[in-house]
Amino acid sequence: MPGPTQISAAQLARLIGTPDAPTVIDVRIPDDFAAHPHMIPTSTRHPHNDIDNFAKTPIGQRVVVVCQRGQKLSEGSAALLRTHGIAAESLEGGTEAWVAASLPMVPAATLPATNLWVTRHRPKIDRIACPWLIRRFIDPTARFLFVSPSDVADVASRFDATPFDIDGVYWSHRGDTCTFDTLITEFNLSTAALDRLATVVRGADTDRHDLAPQAAGLLAISVGLSRMFKDDLEQLAAGMTLYDALYRWARDGFDEGHDWPATRI
């Protein structure tokens, strides 16, 4: 049972991936991090002895602090953040409890050096689904550039951005899978909910509607969104809500049906 200023691994895992997710700060000392160089999804590293300065940055209204065992480093850091008026909790049991619960951790070596990504303009499915996944599970501050297909590589080089969902780059389709699948695999994000959502995205993005009955509907809605918005960033903003809903379906409501006349009170 978590203490009054703690959150359990299961509780935090339910929040990550949703719009209500807290800011997650990893304050493990370098030796502990080097022994297990993996990150809880969306977390960022920050020294425990510089928390006062961290509190001066825009970090949102709720923070969860993580150390190896959920003891002195995270407890003290969270307590310091609370003196700044920030609602801060420590992760009960730290990263050891997270790993023991078989929850996904992102290999630190896979994380891009910047928060800037670039892809082709006029997105439909993968190029909306991937930014959603990145912002909800990798980097909430991620920014996305939508440019002409012929300019993606040069923009990536000139602006130090990570290219995705184009031919010949690391973050793209592999065999019969799509870029969304690649992100889940390389960032070690596989869960029952994300795997379920990935099947729908793959079916819609590769025109394999036999993979999931929801794929045809996702394609229809995605095409409709692309016709509604001329601005790709406005379309992405609307698409974030769409994929938030699809994730909650994949996590909590995938076995729920609907009929008429209603048979349930």
Wavefront OBJ file of the C-alpha trace (Angstrom):
o trace
v 0.000 0.000 0.000
v 1.628 3.289 -1.085
v 2.231 5.960 1.535
v 0.419 9.312 1.397
v 3.102 10.848 -0.831
v 3.784 7.740 -2.916
v 2.309 6.167 -6.032
v 2.510 2.470 -6.884
v 3.935 1.090 -10.120
v 0.472 -0.130 -11.167
v -1.064 3.295 -10.535
v 1.638 5.109 -12.498
v 1.389 2.622 -15.361
v -2.348 3.396 -15.644
v -1.583 7.098 -16.045
v 1.266 6.886 -18.563
v -0.153 6.933 -22.075
v -3.058 9.193 -21.140
v -3.441 12.993 -21.253
v -3.419 12.979 -17.428
v 0.052 11.454 -17.135
v 2.359 13.182 -14.638
v 5.872 14.395 -15.362
v 8.239 11.552 -14.404
v 11.728 12.408 -13.146
v 14.445 9.776 -12.791
v 16.926 10.781 -10.068
v 18.936 7.551 -9.880
v 22.647 8.083 -9.248
v 24.927 7.381 -12.244
v 26.097 3.992 -10.915
v 22.532 2.738 -10.447
v 21.531 4.002 -13.878
v 24.588 2.429 -15.514
v 23.666 -0.920 -13.963
v 20.261 -0.770 -15.653
v 20.256 1.940 -18.367
v 16.548 1.828 -19.057
v 13.890 4.473 -18.426
v 10.289 4.368 -17.326
v 8.270 5.631 -20.352
v 8.199 9.463 -20.627
v 10.738 9.898 -17.810
v 13.715 12.229 -17.973
v 16.952 12.112 -15.993
v 17.790 14.838 -13.480
v 20.297 14.952 -10.590
v 18.685 14.671 -7.179
v 20.891 17.477 -5.856
v 19.604 19.962 -8.450
v 15.878 19.578 -7.826
v 15.486 23.204 -6.707
v 16.579 24.373 -10.158
v 14.441 21.747 -11.868
v 11.415 23.137 -10.030
v 11.904 26.452 -11.850
v 11.301 24.853 -15.262
v 7.837 24.243 -16.800
v 7.075 20.724 -15.549
v 3.307 20.562 -15.141
v 1.171 20.323 -12.043
v 1.920 16.736 -11.019
v 5.295 15.032 -10.756
v 6.422 11.505 -9.906
v 10.040 11.087 -8.822
v 11.797 7.773 -9.392
v 14.966 6.293 -7.932
v 16.210 2.711 -7.710
v 14.307 1.593 -4.612
v 11.895 4.454 -3.916
v 13.702 5.567 -0.800
v 15.872 8.552 0.124
v 16.608 10.047 -3.310
v 13.045 10.054 -4.625
v 11.492 10.768 -1.226
v 13.771 13.755 -0.637
v 13.423 15.069 -4.198
v 9.632 14.859 -4.062
v 9.606 16.598 -0.680
v 11.732 19.437 -2.081
v 9.395 19.813 -5.068
v 6.449 20.090 -2.702
v 8.111 23.094 -1.037
v 7.783 24.782 -4.435
v 4.047 24.110 -4.476
v 4.331 21.184 -6.902
v 2.218 18.079 -6.328
v 5.054 15.558 -6.207
v 5.045 11.878 -5.280
v 7.726 9.206 -5.218
v 7.373 5.848 -6.947
v 6.878 3.153 -4.315
v 9.702 0.631 -4.658
v 11.392 2.641 -7.421
v 12.539 1.130 -10.691
v 13.034 -2.214 -8.957
v 9.282 -2.414 -8.275
v 8.536 -1.328 -11.857
v 10.718 -4.100 -13.276
v 9.299 -6.639 -10.822
v 5.816 -5.807 -12.118
v 7.005 -6.635 -15.686
v 6.207 -3.116 -16.877
v 8.019 -1.794 -19.970
v 11.207 0.245 -19.704
v 12.733 2.137 -22.608
v 16.405 1.419 -23.408
v 18.139 4.767 -22.892
v 20.402 4.125 -25.889
v 17.410 4.236 -28.242
v 16.270 7.720 -27.212
v 16.968 10.433 -29.815
v 19.291 13.263 -28.819
v 16.675 15.936 -29.575
v 12.900 16.205 -29.329
v 12.496 17.114 -33.014
v 11.097 14.622 -35.541
v 10.390 15.073 -39.257
v 8.239 13.226 -41.788
v 6.213 13.688 -44.969
v 3.415 16.212 -45.019
v -0.308 15.430 -45.376
v -0.387 12.568 -42.839
v -3.030 9.866 -42.749
v -2.426 7.010 -40.269
v 1.166 6.108 -39.321
v 2.248 9.761 -39.344
v -0.445 10.605 -36.769
v -0.259 7.367 -34.762
v 3.540 7.609 -34.357
v 3.567 11.170 -32.984
v 0.824 10.135 -30.557
v 2.929 7.176 -29.375
v 6.051 9.311 -29.035
v 4.328 12.042 -27.024
v 2.399 9.676 -24.779
v 5.154 7.092 -24.127
v 8.548 8.559 -25.055
v 8.797 12.338 -24.950
v 5.814 14.553 -24.060
v 7.738 17.575 -25.408
v 8.315 16.055 -28.860
v 7.773 18.350 -31.852
v 6.945 17.224 -35.375
v 7.840 18.768 -38.710
v 5.711 17.887 -41.736
v 7.511 18.720 -44.984
v 7.581 17.745 -48.655
v 8.617 14.100 -49.110
v 11.661 15.052 -51.168
v 12.909 17.370 -48.408
v 12.584 15.094 -45.352
v 16.176 13.851 -45.426
v 17.688 17.314 -45.909
v 15.487 18.870 -43.221
v 16.490 16.088 -40.845
v 20.162 16.819 -41.526
v 19.979 20.623 -41.377
v 17.712 20.843 -38.323
v 19.026 17.829 -36.368
v 15.637 16.127 -36.508
v 14.877 12.402 -36.476
v 13.253 11.281 -39.757
v 10.447 8.732 -39.605
v 7.979 6.933 -41.853
v 9.922 7.383 -45.081
v 11.881 4.839 -47.098
v 15.462 4.148 -46.104
v 15.437 5.397 -42.502
v 15.635 3.520 -39.208
v 12.204 4.524 -37.940
v 10.051 3.198 -40.749
v 8.221 0.147 -42.077
v 9.926 -3.238 -41.762
v 8.564 -6.092 -43.824
v 4.812 -6.360 -43.289
v 4.831 -4.065 -40.265
v 4.532 -0.306 -40.091
v 6.457 2.461 -38.353
v 4.182 2.306 -35.311
v 5.280 -1.329 -34.850
v 8.943 -0.326 -35.182
v 8.604 2.282 -32.448
v 6.962 -0.203 -30.084
v 9.663 -2.800 -30.756
v 12.722 -0.556 -30.515
v 11.494 1.395 -27.500
v 10.474 -1.847 -25.758
v 6.900 -0.638 -25.233
v 5.041 -3.867 -25.897
v 1.958 -4.292 -23.700
v -1.335 -6.030 -24.386
v -3.022 -2.670 -25.010
v -0.373 -1.212 -27.314
v -0.014 -4.488 -29.220
v -3.773 -4.522 -29.746
v -3.729 -0.922 -30.960
v -0.724 -1.652 -33.181
v -2.654 -4.363 -34.999
v -5.408 -1.889 -35.815
v -2.918 0.744 -36.971
v -1.056 -1.802 -39.104
v -4.271 -3.028 -40.683
v -5.350 0.506 -41.573
v -1.919 1.712 -42.691
v -1.114 -1.295 -44.893
v -4.649 -1.864 -46.215
v -4.950 -5.188 -44.364
v -8.412 -4.810 -42.884
v -8.505 -8.544 -42.236
v -6.081 -8.006 -39.341
v -8.664 -6.216 -37.194
v -12.281 -5.209 -37.829
v -11.484 -1.726 -36.478
v -8.881 -1.071 -39.208
v -11.403 -0.036 -41.848
v -12.989 2.429 -39.451
v -9.603 3.926 -38.533
v -8.797 4.382 -42.208
v -12.138 6.115 -42.828
v -11.727 8.476 -39.867
v -8.085 9.205 -40.766
v -8.962 10.086 -44.354
v -11.780 12.269 -43.067
v -9.428 14.133 -40.725
v -6.965 14.719 -43.546
v -9.773 16.301 -45.588
v -10.928 18.470 -42.672
v -7.562 20.101 -41.961
v -5.181 21.903 -44.300
v -2.719 22.460 -41.461
v -0.923 19.216 -40.564
v -0.317 20.340 -36.976
v -4.006 21.067 -36.488
v -4.744 17.609 -37.849
v -2.215 16.135 -35.407
v -3.914 17.909 -32.501
v -7.244 16.377 -33.483
v -5.577 13.017 -34.068
v -4.140 13.013 -30.543
v -7.683 12.886 -29.180
v -8.577 10.122 -31.642
v -5.656 7.944 -30.530
v -6.251 8.729 -26.870
v -9.696 7.215 -27.359
v -8.364 4.238 -29.308
v -5.798 3.533 -26.587
v -8.489 3.525 -23.910
v -10.521 1.144 -26.095
v -7.472 -1.109 -26.528
v -6.688 -1.032 -22.816
v -10.126 -1.077 -21.165
v -12.959 -1.474 -23.663
v -11.896 -3.848 -26.436
v -14.326 -6.553 -25.288
v -17.317 -4.236 -25.016
v -20.045 -4.441 -27.654
v -23.096 -2.372 -28.449
v -26.508 -3.423 -29.683
v -30.035 -2.197 -30.263
v -32.551 -2.567 -28.757
v -30.518 -2.255 -25.580
v -30.398 -5.484 -23.580
v -28.769 -4.012 -20.488
v -30.269 -1.589 -18.029
l 1 2 3 4 5 6 7 8 9 10 11 12 13 14 15 16 17 18 19 20 21 22 23 24 25 26 27 28 29 30 31 32 33 34 35 36 37 38 39 40 41 42 43 44 45 46 47 48 49 50 51 52 53 54 55 56 57 58 59 60 61 62 63 64 65 66 67 68 69 70 71 72 73 74 75 76 77 78 79 80 81 82 83 84 85 86 87 88 89 90 91 92 93 94 95 96 97 98 99 100 101 102 103 104 105 106 107 108 109 110 111 112 113 114 115 116 117 118 119 120 121 122 123 124 125 126 127 128 129 130 131 132 133 134 135 136 137 138 139 140 141 142 143 144 145 146 147 148 149 150 151 152 153 154 155 156 157 158 159 160 161 162 163 164 165 166 167 168 169 170 171 172 173 174 175 176 177 178 179 180 181 182 183 184 185 186 187 188 189 190 191 192 193 194 195 196 197 198 199 200 201 202 203 204 205 206 207 208 209 210 211 212 213 214 215 216 217 218 219 220 221 222 223 224 225 226 227 228 229 230 231 232 233 234 235 236 237 238 239 240 241 242 243 244 245 246 247 248 249 250 251 252 253 254 255 256 257 258 259 260 261 262 263 264 265
